Amino acid sequence: MSERFYVNWPLAPGEVVLEGPEAHHLAAVCRIRPGDEVCLFDGDGLEYPARVLSAARRRVTLEVAVPLVPARELASPVEVAAPLPRGDRAAFLLEKLTELGVTSFVPLRTRRSVVHPRETKLDRLLHHVIEASKQCGRNVLLQVHPLADWESYCRLGNLPPLRLLAHPGSLSPTHLATLSQCPAPAGIAFAVGPEGGFTDDEVEVGQAAGWRCVDLGPRILRIETAALVLAAWAGLALSP
Ligand code: SAH
């Protein structure tokens, strides 16, 4: 795969000029030269092969060819809702969810959650999504939603048909192995709790709103491990 670059405006075939920080990144950091083949993407699902025509520090001109439509997305949307883990583990979580093809991430506020990110922090998470998309070849960006309260979020009417709430030691959990036997759903939402776990009330509210509890085994996983197990399972269940 050619080196990939993201631009946050709509691309089209023909001559394209990049200026400012984008041009600096291509010319000075990545040292691309006239004649080099690169790949541009703008998050619309397409991949735009491009040839560098000229490369100055602050202005790079490229000839963009007809876009390709590589199949790198899951067959149906997957949303992961979880409180953000602390520090670098939040960036790790977003990077890996992007690689696994997750469609959207909802940072949750729960009774026991401790990290409640501001807009600035959520913008920084988008940077990790973009970097991971460049690396893994995704041409659609994982959407990072604003902070949401679990009890309002779990009742939203526009959530996917299959909604799974990870909760250790649930009394009658749904098993992923059983779900794997069912026809692929039209979309999945996963909820993972904070390090202190969901409270009993929060689990009840979720179940009343149609969320099914899943148990991921006898060990207690960290937020990001639980989220990645679920996302990896969804990737297998929903692969085209
Ligand atoms: N101390 C908490 C565990 C929190 S771990 C408790 O005992 O409930 C953080 C979150 O990861 C949990 O709220 C849950 O959503 C998920 N999780 C971790 N291990 C799990 C397991 N074995 N089964 C199901 N969910 C798990």
Boltz pocket constraint, residues with backbone or C-beta under 6 A from the ligand:
constraints:
  - pocket:
      binder: B
      contacts: [[A, 165], [A, 166], [A, 167], [A, 168], [A, 169], [A, 191], [A, 192], [A, 193], [A, 194], [A, 195], [A, 196], [A, 197], [A, 198], [A, 214], [A, 215], [A, 216], [A, 217], [A, 218], [A, 219], [A, 220], [A, 221], [A, 222], [A, 223], [A, 226]]
      max_distance: 6.0
